[in-house]
Amino acid sequence: MSQAPRTRTDPEETRTRILEVAEEFFRRIGYQKTSVADIATELGMSPANIYRFFPSKGAINECICGRVVEEVAEIAFSIARAPGPASEKLVRLLTAIHIHNKTTLLKEKRTHDMIVAAMQENWAIIKAHIERVTTIFEGLIREGVAAGEFHVDDPAEAARCVKTAFVPFLHPLLIENCIQNGEDTEAGLREQIRFILKALGKQN
């Protein structure tokens, strides 16, 4: 009587499951308190097996961070690709990113803390994320210039300036400081957006 063939777990499936369990721990107890042993125990495997898929705990941290910031990138891409004037889309995009980051602070504090650390420690995934968001800004600015909404000579430089002007409403630690000081971050955001649109040459 022939034996049933043994099923083999797809490596990518195992890798995904490791990240899912890691993210659950990160959200529950924080990324610093989560150990590779914790993840391995939850999955019923050895820590050595985890290291077959990730060379270090830091690599897991970066992957989870990447999953979190991907949510922001998806919001930005969705707004940028929608129909409508570029100036209106830029306003919606800046507002949506700020509200998303603020909501993460208020409802997912441990995730917020990880993003703060990632930005302070210059994790590669954060650098790539900021570059991607800046590229989205540039695309909208170019769209606005073509439509006669914006008047700038160098959309790439303008996008970098928008990123810099937007930092107080993008950086999670700065958002946290504003909330702790009792400041209305969304009122400040509206003022800054008006400044950004004026700097881009948007006419009222």
Protein Blocks (a to p, Z undefined) as FASTA:
>chain_A
ZZdddddddfklmmmmmmmmmmmmmmmnopklpcfklmmmmnopafklmmmmpgbfklmm
mmmmmmmmmmmmmmmmmmmmpgcdfklmmmmmmmmmmmmmmmmmmmmmmlmmmmmmmmmn
opaklmmmmmmmmmmmmmmmmmmmmnomaccfblmlmmmmmmmmmmmmmmmklmmmmmmn
opafklmmmmmmmmmmmmnopaZZ
